[in-house]
């Protein structure tokens, strides 16, 4: 290529999906359970994100250049400037930072350090390890009885939010490998195996109970969670209960 173009391409540092496309492709891959190896997640992230953006360049295919840049990455940082969301109530967080972690792990043989930048209060910006932020969100919101009780006031919608939380926890485990066993276990006990929660979801949203049971069972089958003895059987029983409740509504 011409020297000018070579210099331009070498200087690109902003990569993303193709023009008119949003996302990293990772959510769709996990939703369809269409993967068997970590490398498939990494390749999906690279294929979706391998388009360069710079002055005079708008979504130019640059897959090789993205691979080269990510092959040099030591740390991946994701920042958030508000508290309207957290890393377990939106899929973008695990898609992009988790997807990048998977890609770097494939290209370098080891994952990058993951950091979360919190500038929701500009006077007191904070930078935490992403796994510490995940731990904080699980303790402060996901398992918080006050939040769970407030959500249950919304009936069907509560089940949708609970199921999304489980999906995103699974997403972090599949991409970045930062979910701890106790986090899966506590969420399973509170959202799926708790008798009162089963009654509530059976009445308002058995589809959410079914989906959470399946997702947590998938985490065990894929080796993302070394669950306690008997946990897989309990989740399977909850799944059958949910499917029965769904059939009753048909």
N, C-alpha and C positions, 0 to 999 in steps of 0.2 A: 504494500500500500504506500501511498505518498507519505512523505515525512510529516507533513502537517497533520494528516489524519492519525498517524501513529502516535504523535505526541498528544493529540486530543484524546484518543482512546486510553492511553496510558495514564492520563490524569483523572479519569472518571472515578468518583468515590460514592456516587449515589446510584443505587441499583433498586429496581422494583419490578412489579408485574408489568405486563404489556399495556400499552395505552388502551383505556376502556375496560380494563380488568382490575378487580380488587381482590386482595388476599394473597396468601402464600401457598394455597393448595393443600395445606396440611390438614385443615379441618375436614375437607371433603374426604381425604384419604382415611382419616380415623373414623369418620362417621360411617363409612361403608366397610370398615374393617378390611380394607383392600391392601394390606401390607403384611409382610411376614418378617422382614429384616429391617434393622435400623437404617440401613443404606437406602431403602426405598423412601423413607421419610426425607432423608437428606437430598436425594435426587429430585424429589418433588419440589422441595424448597428451592433448589438450584434452578430447576426448569422454569418455575413460575417467576422467580426473582431475577433471572439473568438478563435484564434489560437495563441499559445505561441511560442516565439522564445528566445532561450538562448543557452549557450554552451551545446551541446549534445541534444538539442531539436530544431527541425525544423518544425514548423507549427503543433505542437501537439494540438488537440482539447482541449480547456480550457475555454469553455463558462462560467462555474460557477465561475472560478477564475476571469475572466474579469468583470463579474457582481459585484463580491465582491470589486474589485479595484475601479471600477467606482462609486460604492455606497459610496466611501469615498472622491470623487473628489470635491474640492471647486472651482478650476479654470482650464480652458483649454487654452493652449497657442499654437499658430501656428506661426512659424517664416518663413521669406522670406529673401533670401540673394541676390536678384537681382530685377531689375525693368523691366524685360522683360514681366512680367505678373502682374495682380492685382487680387483681390478677386472677380471681376465680369467679368473676361474673361477666367476663367478656372473652371471646376466643382469640382476639387479636394478640393478646399477650403471649400465650404459648405458641401460637402460629409463627410469630415473627422471631421472638427471642429464643423460644424452644426450637423452632425450625433451624435457626442459625446455629444453635448449639449442636444439633444433629449433623449439620453440614460440616462444621469445623471438626467435629469428632471423626467424621469419615475421612476428611482430607488430611488431618494432622495426626490421627491416631490417638488423640486425647481431646476432651472437650475444653472449651474456654471457661474462664471464670465468669460467672454471671452476676451482674450488679443491677440493682433497681434504684433509680434516682427519684426521690420524692421531693418535688418543689411545690406542693400544694400550698404551703405557707412560704412565700418568698423570703420571709425574714429568717426562716429556720430550715433551709434545705437539708435533706438527709440522703445519704447513699448507704444502702444496705446490700448484703448478698441477697440475690433473688430467693434463695432457699430460706433465708431468714424472713423475708417479706411474706413468702408463702406460709411459713409457720405463724407469723403474726396474723395474717388474714384468717387462717383456719381457726385460731384460738379466739380472735376478737369478733368475727362475724359468723363464720360458717357453723361453729358449734355453740354460738351464743344463744342461750334460751330465750332472751328477749327478742332477738332478731327472728328466730324461728317462730315464736308466738305471734309476732307482728305479721309475718308473712302468712301464717295460717288464717288470718282474718280475710284473706283474699281468695280462699277456696281453691278453685282449679289453678289459678295463676301461681299459687304457692308451690304446687307440685312441679310446674314448669321451671320455676327458679331453682328448686332443689335439684332437679334432674340436670339442669345446665351446670350447676356447681360441680356435680359428680363428673360430668363430661369434661369439664375444664381441668379438674384434678387429674383425671386420666390422661389428658393431653400433656400436662407437665411431666407426668411419669414417662410417657412414651417418647417425648422429644428430648427433654433435658435430664430425666432421671433424678429429679430432686425431691420427689415425694417420699416421705418416710412411711414405714409400715404402720405406725400408730395413727397417722393421719387417715389412711385408708380405713383402718379398723374403727376408729371413732366415728367417722362419717357413716360407715356401714351400719354400725350399731344405732346411730341416732336417726338416720334418714330411711333406713330400709328394715331393720330388724326390731326396732322399737314397736311394741304392740299398739300403743296409742297412735303412732305415726302410721302404721299399717291400716288402722281403722279409718283415720282421717283421709289417707290417700285412696283407700278402697271406696270411700264415699264420694270424694271430690275429683280424683285424678288417678285412677288405677294405671293409666298408661305411663305416668311418671314413675310409679313404683316398679312397673315392668322394666322400663328402660334403665333405671338405676341398678336393679338387680342384675340385669344383663351386663351392664358396663363394669360393675365391680367384679362379677364373675370372669369377665374377659381379662381384667387386670391380673387375676390369679392365674388364669390359663396361660397368659403370655409371659409370666414370670416377672411382672412389674411389681407384684406385691406378694411377699411371703406371708400369707395369711395364717392365722392360728388354725390348729386342727379343728375340723368340723365347720369352719366358716363357709367353705364352698357349698357344703350341703345345706346350710341354713339359707344362703342366698338363693340356691335353687328352689328351696321350699317357698321362699317369698315370691320368686318368679312365678311359680305355679299358682300361688294364691292370687297374684295380680292378674294372671291370664284368665283365671276363673271369674274374677270380678268383671273383667272386660267382656267375657262371653255373656255374663248375666245382663249386660247392658245392650247386647245386640238384639 
